[in-house]
């Protein structure tokens, strides 16, 4: 139900490059290994674009799924916490 938001993924790379950045060795500007975060403000300084379009965005991926009658559990997990 989720994608691993790495800087070299096509959609993430396009956003990073459109915001004036680049991806080198799988890292934003060759240093940061993620493409979504609450901090890292130095990657969010372009005042001409919104938060969703910055090199590093704080906008999460959100998906809706309908619970099925046979569903017993809902597990919410993140490796970035």
Residue pairs with C-beta under 8 A, 6 or more apart in sequence:
1 63
1 65
2 61
2 63
3 9
3 61
5 12
5 34
5 35
5 36
5 61
6 12
6 26
6 33
6 34
6 35
7 13
7 16
7 23
7 26
7 27
7 28
7 32
7 33
7 34
7 35
8 23
8 26
9 35
12 35
12 36
13 23
15 35
15 53
15 54
15 55
15 57
16 22
16 23
16 28
16 35
16 55
17 23
18 53
19 46
19 49
19 53
19 54
19 55
20 46
20 55
21 28
21 29
21 43
21 55
22 28
22 29
22 30
24 30
26 33
27 33
28 34
28 35
28 43
28 55
28 56
29 43
29 55
32 40
32 43
32 56
34 56
34 80
35 55
35 56
35 57
36 56
36 57
36 58
36 59
36 60
36 61
37 56
37 58
37 80
38 58
40 56
43 54
43 55
43 56
44 51
44 54
44 55
44 56
44 57
44 58
46 53
46 54
46 55
51 57
51 58
51 59
52 59
67 74
